[in-house]
C-alpha cells in the first residue's frame, strides 16, 4: 500500500471508482454545466426550408427582374416567382417558390420597380438550403457531452425544451487539524484559518454547485467519527489534512473505523505525495494533503476529474497545453513535479515560491508546469507542458 503510484496509474484507478449517478430531465435553459445522460437527436429540421443568407432580392431566372413582392423573416412571400421576377428579401426569410438565388442588396439597382445588376449571382448563391445544419432524426450530441451555451442553442433549435442529464454528484469536504480555525478573523497564535475546504469547494463549484462543508475537525478519532457520520449520504467525500503518517494524522484510522477500505495511498508527484483514496460501498473518499498548495494541486489533478467522471464526462482529466519557457528550469528528482507558473501568451515562467504552503505565490499562478521525474534541465526558449488553472 505504501508504493508510490505514477500519476496516470493513480488517476486511472481513481476514475474507475467514480460513483455512477442517476439521470434526470431538466429544462434546457437550466442545463448549462450539466452532462448529457443520453445521445441527443434532432426533433426538427434546421433550417425548415430554404432561407436567404443575405439582405437583397430573391430572383427567378435571368434579369432584369420585375419586383413583385417581399419575403420577410416570419412573413414569407405567398406566391410563386416566375422567370424574370424578384421579391425583396431579408436575411433569414423564406426563399419564395420559384426563386433559386439571392442578389445581394449592394449589387442591385432598382428603378421603377425593375431590378438590375451588373454582377448577377450564380444559382443557389446566398441560399441556406433546407436541412443544411441538421435534419429531423440526425444525431447531434453524444452522451457525455458537457452542455454549454452553444449546446443549449443547438438543443433548442433541434426542438428540445428539456434534456436528460446526469444528476450532479453530492460532495462533502472535511477539514481536519488541531491548528485550524473556522473564523479567519479570529485565529490564536497557534492557529491558522481553515482555508482548504473553502478553496476546494470553490474549485468544484462550477461542477457541483453547493458542497457540504464539515469541520474543521480536531485530530481526535471520536471527533472524526462524528464528522464522518455526517457524510453518510455524499457520493464523494474529500478530506484535507491528516492523510500522512505522523502521530496525529488520523484520517486513515478514522476511515477504517467508519468502514472504508483503502484503495491506494501515495502518488509519485510533488507536491501531493500523501494522496489517499478509499471506498465505502459506492462512496469514494479522496484524502488530500493538508498543505494548501499540495491540497490545491491534488484537487486539480484528482478531485475535479473524479467529479467530472461521476457526472458522466467522457474525458474527465485536465487537458495539457504547451508554452515556451521564458527562463531555464532545473532538472527534476524522482517524483513528477507540478510547478506553479504564470503564462503570458505563449510563454510561461515559474512563480517566485514553490513551497507547498505558499498561498501568495499560488494566487499569482495561472497554470501548472508539468515536469516529468528525472527530467533534464529546460533551457529558455524550449517548450514545456502546462495545465491552465481556474484562477488564471
DAFENGI-V739997 format. One record per pair of residues at least 24 apart in sequence whose C-alpha atoms are under 6 Angstrom apart, sorted by the first residue. I is the first residue (numbers start at 0). J is the second residue. D is the distance in whole Angstrom. If there is no record, write none. Layout:
i=[I | I]
j=[J | J]
d=[D | D]
This chain:
i=[3 | 3 | 3 | 4 | 4 | 5 | 14 | 17 | 18 | 19 | 20 | 21 | 21 | 22 | 22 | 22 | 23 | 23 | 24 | 24 | 25 | 25 | 26 | 26 | 27 | 27 | 27 | 31 | 31 | 32 | 33 | 33 | 34 | 34 | 34 | 34 | 34 | 34 | 35 | 35 | 35 | 35 | 35 | 36 | 36 | 36 | 36 | 37 | 38 | 38 | 38 | 39 | 39 | 40 | 40 | 40 | 40 | 41 | 41 | 41 | 41 | 42 | 42 | 42 | 42 | 43 | 43 | 43 | 44 | 44 | 44 | 44 | 45 | 45 | 45 | 46 | 46 | 47 | 48 | 49 | 49 | 49 | 49 | 49 | 50 | 50 | 50 | 50 | 50 | 50 | 51 | 51 | 51 | 51 | 52 | 52 | 52 | 52 | 53 | 54 | 54 | 54 | 54 | 54 | 55 | 55 | 55 | 55 | 56 | 56 | 56 | 56 | 56 | 57 | 57 | 57 | 57 | 57 | 58 | 58 | 58 | 59 | 59 | 59 | 63 | 63 | 64 | 64 | 65 | 66 | 66 | 99 | 100 | 101 | 143 | 143 | 143 | 165 | 167 | 168 | 169 | 169 | 170 | 170 | 170 | 170 | 171 | 171 | 171 | 171 | 171 | 172 | 172 | 172 | 172 | 172 | 173 | 173 | 173 | 174 | 174 | 174 | 174 | 175 | 175 | 175 | 175 | 176 | 176 | 177 | 177 | 220 | 234 | 235 | 235 | 235 | 236 | 237 | 237 | 237 | 238 | 238 | 239 | 239 | 239 | 240 | 240 | 243 | 267 | 268 | 268 | 268 | 269 | 271 | 290 | 290 | 291 | 292 | 292 | 293 | 319 | 319 | 320 | 320 | 321 | 321 | 321 | 322 | 322 | 322 | 322 | 323 | 323 | 323 | 323 | 324 | 324 | 324 | 324 | 324 | 325 | 326 | 327 | 327 | 327 | 328 | 328 | 329 | 330 | 330 | 330 | 331 | 331 | 331 | 332 | 332 | 333 | 333 | 334 | 335 | 335 | 335 | 336 | 337 | 337 | 337 | 338 | 338 | 339 | 339 | 340 | 340 | 340 | 341 | 341 | 365 | 365]
j=[265 | 266 | 267 | 266 | 267 | 267 | 305 | 309 | 309 | 309 | 166 | 165 | 166 | 164 | 165 | 166 | 163 | 164 | 162 | 163 | 161 | 162 | 160 | 161 | 160 | 161 | 162 | 146 | 147 | 146 | 145 | 146 | 143 | 144 | 145 | 146 | 164 | 165 | 142 | 143 | 144 | 163 | 164 | 142 | 163 | 164 | 165 | 142 | 140 | 141 | 142 | 139 | 140 | 136 | 137 | 138 | 139 | 135 | 136 | 137 | 157 | 135 | 136 | 157 | 158 | 135 | 157 | 158 | 130 | 133 | 134 | 135 | 130 | 132 | 133 | 129 | 130 | 129 | 129 | 93 | 94 | 127 | 128 | 129 | 91 | 92 | 93 | 94 | 126 | 127 | 90 | 91 | 92 | 126 | 90 | 125 | 126 | 127 | 90 | 88 | 89 | 90 | 103 | 104 | 88 | 102 | 103 | 104 | 86 | 87 | 88 | 101 | 102 | 85 | 86 | 98 | 100 | 101 | 85 | 98 | 100 | 83 | 84 | 98 | 114 | 115 | 113 | 114 | 113 | 112 | 113 | 123 | 124 | 125 | 311 | 312 | 313 | 310 | 207 | 234 | 233 | 234 | 210 | 233 | 235 | 236 | 210 | 211 | 212 | 233 | 236 | 212 | 213 | 236 | 237 | 238 | 213 | 214 | 238 | 214 | 215 | 238 | 239 | 215 | 216 | 217 | 240 | 217 | 218 | 217 | 218 | 253 | 282 | 282 | 283 | 284 | 284 | 284 | 285 | 286 | 286 | 287 | 287 | 288 | 289 | 288 | 289 | 273 | 334 | 334 | 335 | 336 | 336 | 297 | 355 | 356 | 356 | 355 | 356 | 355 | 385 | 386 | 384 | 385 | 383 | 384 | 385 | 346 | 347 | 382 | 383 | 347 | 380 | 381 | 382 | 348 | 379 | 380 | 381 | 382 | 379 | 379 | 377 | 378 | 379 | 376 | 377 | 376 | 374 | 375 | 376 | 372 | 373 | 374 | 372 | 373 | 372 | 373 | 372 | 370 | 371 | 372 | 370 | 367 | 368 | 369 | 367 | 368 | 364 | 367 | 364 | 366 | 367 | 365 | 366 | 390 | 391]
d=[5 | 5 | 5 | 5 | 6 | 5 | 6 | 5 | 5 | 6 | 6 | 6 | 6 | 5 | 4 | 5 | 6 | 6 | 5 | 4 | 5 | 6 | 6 | 4 | 5 | 5 | 6 | 5 | 5 | 5 | 6 | 6 | 6 | 5 | 5 | 6 | 5 | 6 | 5 | 5 | 5 | 6 | 4 | 5 | 5 | 5 | 5 | 4 | 6 | 4 | 5 | 6 | 5 | 6 | 5 | 4 | 5 | 5 | 5 | 5 | 5 | 5 | 6 | 6 | 5 | 4 | 5 | 6 | 5 | 6 | 4 | 5 | 5 | 6 | 5 | 5 | 5 | 6 | 4 | 6 | 6 | 6 | 4 | 5 | 5 | 5 | 5 | 5 | 6 | 5 | 5 | 5 | 6 | 5 | 5 | 5 | 5 | 6 | 5 | 6 | 4 | 5 | 6 | 6 | 5 | 6 | 4 | 4 | 5 | 5 | 5 | 5 | 5 | 5 | 5 | 6 | 6 | 5 | 4 | 5 | 6 | 6 | 6 | 4 | 6 | 5 | 6 | 5 | 5 | 5 | 6 | 5 | 5 | 6 | 5 | 5 | 5 | 6 | 6 | 6 | 5 | 5 | 5 | 5 | 5 | 6 | 6 | 5 | 6 | 6 | 5 | 5 | 6 | 6 | 5 | 6 | 5 | 6 | 5 | 5 | 5 | 6 | 5 | 5 | 5 | 6 | 6 | 5 | 5 | 4 | 6 | 6 | 5 | 6 | 5 | 6 | 5 | 6 | 5 | 6 | 5 | 6 | 5 | 6 | 5 | 5 | 4 | 6 | 5 | 5 | 5 | 6 | 5 | 6 | 6 | 5 | 6 | 5 | 6 | 6 | 6 | 5 | 6 | 5 | 5 | 5 | 6 | 5 | 6 | 5 | 6 | 6 | 5 | 6 | 4 | 6 | 5 | 5 | 6 | 6 | 5 | 5 | 5 | 5 | 5 | 6 | 5 | 5 | 6 | 5 | 4 | 6 | 5 | 5 | 6 | 5 | 5 | 6 | 5 | 6 | 5 | 4 | 5 | 6 | 5 | 5 | 5 | 5 | 6 | 5 | 5 | 5 | 5 | 5 | 6 | 6 | 4]
